[in-house]
Amino acid sequence: MALKHPRSFTLAAVLLLLGVTTASGGPLFDAWLERFQVGAVTNTAPLKLEDGYPAGLLAPVRPDTAWVRGALRCLDAGTATPAGTDLARRWLAARSNKPDEALQAARRAVQVFADTTASLVALRAVDGAAVLDGELGARRFFAALKAGDLAAARTEADALAARQAPGLEPREPFTWGLRARRVARMGGGPAAESSVVWSEALPLPSYDAANAWLLWVAYCRDRGQPPLAVASTSDAWRAWLNGVGRGGGISSRDLMASGWPEPWRAAVGAAVLPTGDLDDHFRRYASPPADADLQGMWITGYRLSRRGSAAGYEEIAALPGLRATWRLDFWRRAAELRLLAGQDAQARRDLDRALELARAGEGTTATRRRLRQWVEQAMVLHIAQGDLATARATREAGRAAFSGQDLATFNDETRQWESRLSGGAATPDTTDGAASAAWLVATGRAPAARPAGPAERAAFAAAADRPLWDLWARWGLALADTGTGERGSTYLRRLQAVKDASDPSAAALAAVAPLLDEPRLLGQALDADIARLTGGGTAPRPSLIPALVQKAGRDYVQIHALLGFALAAGDLRGTLGAASLLPQRGLTAAERRLFLYPLPGPGPVRDALLKAGNDPALLLAVARNESLFEAGVRSWAGALGWMQIMPFHYERRGALPGARNWTNAPVSIAAGDRLLADGTRRYHGDPYRMLAAYNAGPEATDRWDRQLGGRAARDIYLAWIGYPETRHYVEKVLTDRAIYQGIIAGPAPATGPVHD
């Protein structure tokens, strides 16, 4: 259900998280794209095709009428709108010498976009298109298609397939690439057929790649051509096949007909053949390929064929030609299964073999990390069983095998067990509030989960109303006053005006506007206005700020300006993304934390949190780790939205137009709140098991309990969680909940001079 995060929120993690995949969102409902991105297109058996392409691919898109009405109202200079729905107007006033003309141009663009009878000529003539960007291109495509102008439709589809823009996800160019190919087959220009998978599919993340793979195989079956071809032995194609799964219906006959060299057939077959065909496959290809990447694919299938057998894993670990990193991993896996079966002597023998490889410096960062975690888990299982002598011996075996950073990390990760092993007191070595919260979580002392009461809701609303403009301006003054030249000096003067302004939000927009030459920001401002106006009844487009922050590199003045825009727009993801990459200069750690743990201003997100049954601090902590507050984010596993809910929890998997779409944050918050409440009841308020179930499902959560012999202490349970990403998720969410609770309960930030 969740995106996976490491224990610490490092700079590298921030950069990774800035790139989480998002849905298109916005004022256009593309029924085929929506169904594709929630996995519904390929879940229908048999798959319906039209000339080899999926049925419904050319179904017309529909403007979101609620978005259109809201946009026209917000862009009408002569119409009063509720407070807080004039961000787009204020942004235009800050950006343009002629804001009224810019406002009129944007309004005309929306009017033409909304006119379902508009001709291709009218759609091409519209200006102010940056408000809608690709949406107008989609309208032009379907207008041309309706008019029978296939050449024009092909041109538009090609342009959309090649389009690049901040926040644009690979599934959109993929969709438009398919449409261009389909129109070409209908007579819209030279055919763009291929003997290997469509080139637009190669950048797709794994969840979409699996769906695209099914479409490709169906296309090939319809065409009578082999789905695997000689020309496809490229690194990009290999990497893509490694992530598509086993749902394509590929057979051993397809593999033999591919013309590939044997190492490729051995590896790809292991990755894509149905599970029932793997035993025959490995009788034919009994030795692993020598190439590291191909061997990784082969190993994945070989492991699956042994179906969790300790003897099977020991057999794999002893195979000649196997790379040391895989050998280490399989000895470790075999040790796990032996220990769970009560075969302690065999478990220790297998673990010692894995540790011997680690002592020799073998293994990748990932396999060595997993080995460290298993040594801790084995130690913890012995603690749970009351066998402290074996627990100590296991810990010492790890210490003897690891060295350098591995040893330092292992000692740090197992420090909380000192009190159990030696009878001493385990205390954190820090007074920092966030680190102390993490220590309490690691030692099993996080408070129970419980419903929010009036006091928690009132405190949350009051904290969310505290303005951050003074802190933001102070931060910018410190950043700009560090050798940034005339540009920095000019920014300093504008920031000083923010500190003295009666309306700091408007002054901040005026300060940052000259630095932010990105016309699409008007669209984000308009989306924020419409969301406020409709109470969250429209699907917002993805935040532009993360991509713009990445583009800014180490230009801290630029990033600070983007942070100001995000604050004004109520963009929590943009706020977190920008603040994460700014040095602390000018603020204390506690003050900077207010930007790293943002609270929603007045609007639909805050309203949804106040209506929820759970503590807003918990919901915010979950969202921060699941989606980084991006309403349209999708995980590699297909989880959706603000709270990362799996599609099957939604009507029609969430592929609905308007207010019920999964990309609406209030819809996601309500669904996540229900699931968290269910977990709280199921596990009697235990926040560790409740969050483990939210991330990994109750079946896995209960299995880990059974392996421990019943309801073990919470710190034991946390360490025993069998999926490392789930353990880290539980730790991180509970720590973030504590930080949010401290921010909500704390006083308003003090104002004062800049300081380091």
C-alpha positions, -999 to +999 in steps of 0.1 A: +000+000+000+028+023+007+058+039-009+090+025+006+114+048+025+147+043+044+150+049+081+166+083+078+154+112+057+187+118+039+194+142+011+196+113-013+162+101-001+147+136-006+160+137-042+145+102-048+112+112-032+110+143-053+106+120-083+077+098-072+053+091-100+021+111-103-011+109-122-022+135-148-050+150-128-064+184-138-093+195-158-095+167-183-108+132-177-092+107-200-112+075-194-087+052-211-056+067-193-075+066-159-083+029-164-048+021-175-032+037-145-053+019-120-047-014-136-083-019-149-075-021-186-057-054-184-078-070-157-106-078-181-104-112-196-103-116-225-087-083-234-109-065-261-088-053-290-095-031-321-070-037-348-046-050-322-049-020-299-070-019-267-106-011-271-115+024-258-081+038-266-097+065-288-126+072-264-130+110-263-116+129-233-140+150-212-134+183-196-141+183-158-171+206-156-165+215-120-130+226-128-141+246-158-168+265-138-144+272-110-117+284-134-140+308-152-152+322-119-116+326-106-104+342-138-133+367-141-119+400-129-154+414-124-166+385-102-161+383-065-149+350-052-146+336-016-115+346+004-084+326-005-095+319-041-076+347-058-041+332-059-041+331-097-051+368-099-024+378-074+002+357-093-007+374-126-005+408-109+030+399-096+042+384-129+027+406-156+028+443-165-007+439-179-024+415-155-059+422-168-049+412-203-031+381-191-062+372-170-085+376-201-062+354-222-062+327-196-100+329-194-104+326-232-082+295-231-105+279-206-136+289-225-123+274-258-110+243-239-144+238-223-164+242-256-169+206-267-181+218-301-150+239-307-133+233-341-097+224-346-091+258-360-105+275-329-085+252-306-053+260-324-059+297-323-063+300-285-036+318-266-029+316-229-024+279-234+002+276-206-028+274-182-038+241-198-007+230-217-012+194-228-049+194-222-055+217-252-034+193-273-056+164-263-087+184-272-072+192-306-064+155-312-100+144-306-114+174-326-093+163-356-104+127-351-140+137-350-136+158-381-120+128-399-087+147-403-065+118-395-033+135-405-039+163-381-048+139-354-016+120-360+004+152-357-012+161-324-007+126-310+030+126-320+035+160-304+019+148-271+039+116-272+071+137-275+060+163-250+082+171-220+070+191-190+075+192-152+055+165-135+047+146-168+047+109-162+057+082-188+023+067-190+010+098-207+035+098-236+029+060-238-008+065-242-003+091-269+022+069-286-004+042-288-029+066-302-005+079-328+002+043-339-035+035-340-044+066-361-015+057-384-031+023-390-064+041-398-047+061-425-032+090-406+003+087-421+031+062-422+026+032-399+049+031-369+048-007-363+075-025-344+088-060-340+098-053-304+079-036-276+068+000-283+096+024-275+072+045-255+068+016-230+104+014-220+104+043-195+073+031-177+076+022-140+070-014-131+033-013-124+025+004-157+051-017-175+033-049-164+001-036-179+018-024-211+034-058-214+000-075-215-011-050-241+020-058-262+016-095-260-021-092-270-011-070-299+015-095-311-010-124-308-035-104-328-009-096-355+005-131-356+040-120-347+063-133-319+063-111-288+100-118-282+123-109-310+160-111-318+164-073-321+153-068-285+185-080-268+193-045-255+200-034-219+168-012-219+147-041-231+163-065-206+157-041-177+121-036-188+114-074-190+129-078-156+100-057-141+070-068-161+061-099-141+046-132-153+011-121-165+019-118-202+011-154-211+046-161-225+054-198-232+085-218-236+077-219-273+078-181-275+112-182-258+126-208-282+113-189-312+129-156-301+162-164-317+180-151-286+213-165-274+210-191-246+220-167-217+191-144-227+166-173-230+177-186-196+174-152-179+142-138-196+124-172-192+132-172-155+116-137-152+085-140-174+074-176-177+045-188-156+054-203-122+042-237-133+067-237-162+098-229-142+108-264-132+110-274-168+128-242-177+156-248-151+160-284-162+169-269-196+190-240-181+205-255-150+235-231-148+232-193-141+243-170-169+277-154-164+265-118-170+256-101-137+223-086-149+211-118-166+222-138-136+200-116-114+169-124-136+178-161-136+182-161-098+148-144-093+130-172-111+151-200-096+143-188-061+106-188-069+109-223-082+122-235-049+091-220-032+107-210+002+125-242+008+156-240+031+171-270+013+163-254-020+180-221-010+210-241+002+211-259-031+211-225-050+238-211-027+261-240-036+256-237-074+289-233-093+292-200-112+269-181-088+282-147-079+292-142-043+265-116-036+238-140-045+255-168-026+256-146+005+219-138+001+208-174-002+227-186+028+210-158+047+176-168+034+182-204+042+193-194+077+159-176+082+139-206+072+159-230+093+156-208+124+118-204+119+116-242+117+134-246+150+165-261+133+189-239+153+222-257+145+215-257+107+204-221+109+237-211+126+257-230+100+240-212+071+243-178+089+280-184+095+285-190+058+268-158+049+288-139+075+320-154+062+313-139+028+305-106+044+338-108+063+356-113+030+340-081+017+315-098-006+279-087-013+262-055-026+251-027-003+216-042-004+225-078+004+248-067+032+222-044+046+197-073+046+222-096+063+227-070+091+190-068+095+186-106+097+214-109+123+194-085+144+162-104+138+178-137+148+191-121+179+157-107+187+140-140+182+163-156+208+155-127+231+118-134+226+124-170+234+143-161+266+176-175+253+199-145+260+231-165+257+224-174+221+212-138+214+245-125+227+264-150+206+245-140+175+252-103+181+289-110+186+290-131+154+277-101+135+302-078+151+330-101+141+319-103+105+311-067+098+337-039+096+339-002+088+306+015+081+287-019+082+299-024+117+291+011+128+256+008+114+250-026+129+261-013+164+238+017+160+208-004+148+212-029+177+220-004+205+185-005+219+189-042+228+218-035+253+194-033+282+178-067+273+212-084+269+231-069+298+204-057+322+215-020+319+195+010+310+191+019+273+189+056+268+193+078+237+225+097+233+208+129+221+185+156+234+171+164+200+133+160+200+131+142+167+159+118+176+144+111+210+110+104+194+128+079+171+144+062+201+111+058+219+096+043+188+125+019+183+122+007+220+085+000+216+072+029+236+053+049+210+019+059+224-012+039+214-033+048+185-067+063+194-094+084+179-090+122+179-110+142+203-121+179+202-089+190+219-067+174+193-087+188+164-088+223+179-050+223+185-044+211+150-066+239+135-049+265+157-014+253+147-023+252+110-033+289+113+001+300+125+018+319+097+053+310+085+060+341+064+083+357+090+104+326+092+104+322+054+115+357+050+143+354+076+154+322+060+156+339+026+175+369+040+201+346+054+204+326+022+205+357-001+231+374+020+259+350+011+278+362-020+249+359-044+256+391-062+232+417-075+205+391-079+208+383-042+209+419-032+177+426-051+160+396-035+171+408-001+153+441-006+121+424-017+122+400+013+126+429+037+093+442+023+077+409+031+087+412+068+071+447+069+040+440+048+004+439+061-003+412+036+028+390+036+014+364+012+009+390-015+043+406-008+059+372-010+044+365-044+057+399-056+092+390-042+095+356-059+077+363-092+108+378-110+127+346-102+101+321-113+098+322-151+076+292-155+043+299-171+027+266-159+028+280-123-003+299-132-020+266-138-010+254-103-022+286-088-055+282-105-058+246-094-053+258-058-080+284-062-105+259-077-098+233-050-107+259-024-137+271-044-151+236-049-142+221-015-118+196-031-143+186-058-116+186-086-085+166-093-054+188-091-025+184-115+008+173-099+029+199-081+054+216-104+077+225-075+097+192-071+108+192-107+116+229-106+136+224-074+156+196-090+163+218-120+175+246-097+204+225-084+222+244-057+207+278-065+193+283-030+178+317-038+158+301-066+147+272-043+137+296-016+116+315-041+099+282-051+093+275-014+075+309-012+053+300-041+045+266-025+036+283+008+013+307-009-004+280-030-008+257+001+013+231-017+025+208+010+046+186-013+063+216-028+069+230+006+086+198+019+105+193-014+119+228-014+127+231+023+144+197+023+171+210+000+177+244+016+206+246+042+194+255+077+212+289+076+192+316+094+169+292+113+171+268+142+165+231+136+131+234+153+121+264+130+132+246+099+112+215+110+080+236+106+087+236+068+097+199+067+065+189+085+040+213+069+004+218+080-024+225+056-039+260+054-077+266+052-092+244+025-104+209+016-074+190+030-076+206+064-114+201+064-109+164+056-084+160+084-107+176+108-136+153+098-115+122+101-117+099+132-080+096+136-056+121+151-046+146+124-009+141+134-012+104+125-028+111+092-002+137+083+026+114+093+012+086+071+007+109+041+042+124+045+057+089+042+032+075+017+028+103-009+048+134+003+014+150+002+010+147-036-027+140-043-021+122-076+010+101-066+012+064-075+036+039-060+056+013-079+031-012-066+000+007-079-011+023-046-029+056-051-032+091-038-025+111-007-029+081+016-017+054-010-048+033-012-048+002-034-072+005-064-095-023-052-106-001-022-124+023-047-155+020-068-144+012-103-108+011-089-110+049-086-112+056-123-141+080-119-146+115-132-151+144-109-150+146-071-148+108-065-116+103-083-087+088-063-066+119-070-088+141-048-070+143-014-102+144+007-114+112-009-080+095-002-079+109+034-114+094+041-104+060+027-071+060+046-088+071+078-112+041+075-084+016+070-064+030+099-094+029+122-100-007+112-064-015+121-066+003+154-097-018+163-081-051+150-049-046+170-064-029+201-046+004+196-012-011+190+003+015+166+031-009+155+008-036+142-018-012+130+008+005+107+024-028+097-011-039+085-016-006+066+016-011+048+019-048+043-016-061+050-031-079+080-021-114+067+016-106+069+011-087+102-005-117+118+020-141+103+049-123+120+030-125+153+025-162+149+062-167+142+070-150+175+046-174+194+019-149+201+017-112+210+053-103+216+064-070+231+062-041+207+099-036+203+104-073+196+076-072+171+090-041+154+124-057+149+108-090+137+087-074+109+097-095+079+097-068+052+125-043+059+107-016+041+076-022+063+097-020+095+113+012+084+079+026+074+064+018+108+094+035+125+093+065+103+055+071+106+055+068+143+084+091+146+068+116+123+036+114+143+054+124+174+071+153+156+038+165+143+022+162+177+050+184+191+045+210+164+008+210+169+011+214+206+040+238+205+039+276+207+038+298+176+073+304+162+090+335+177+098+364+154+132+381+156+164+389+138+182+365+115+205+342+132+227+312+125 
